[in-house]
Amino acid sequence: MRVLRLGAEYGERPSRLIGIEDGYTAFCFDEACGFISGKLRERDAKEPARRERAGAGNAGAGDLVEYLRGFGK
């Protein structure tokens, strides 16, 4: 989810932030990020704010990025 926040903050496509060079792979990744972002906005609009444990949900993000980078080569 960091890549979504960073992309919004810096006005960059998520695929560019993580270095996907293949055009089609970048398009698919950006579409997936857009879909996830939309679902998160829908969820946030429906659910009241809640506190989460510090660091929860961040485990494995680096592994996902490395896995996805492998598709652009």
GIMO-V467112 format. One record per pair of residues at least 12 apart in sequence whose ideal C-beta (glycine too) atoms are under 10 Angstrom apart, sorted by the first residue. I is the first residue (numbers start at 1). J is the second residue. If there is no record, write none. Layout:
BEGIN
i->[I,I]
j->[J,J]
END
This chain:
BEGIN
i->[1,1,1,1,1,1,1,2,2,2,2,2,2,2,3,3,3,3,3,3,3,3,3,3,3,4,4,4,4,4,4,5,6,7,7,7,7,8,13,13,13,13,13,13,14,14,14,14,14,14,14,14,14,14,15,15,15,15,15,15,15,15,15,16,16,17,17,18,18,18,18,18,18,19,19,19,19,20,20,20,20,20,21,21,21,22,22,22,23,24,24,25,25,25,25,25,25,26,26,28,28,29,29,29,32]
j->[33,36,37,40,57,58,61,14,17,18,58,61,62,65,15,16,17,18,29,33,36,61,64,65,68,17,33,34,36,37,40,37,18,30,33,34,37,37,26,27,29,30,33,34,26,29,30,31,32,33,34,36,37,68,27,28,29,30,31,32,33,68,72,29,30,33,65,64,65,66,68,69,72,65,68,69,72,68,69,71,72,73,69,72,73,71,72,73,72,71,72,68,69,70,71,72,73,71,72,68,71,68,71,72,68]
END
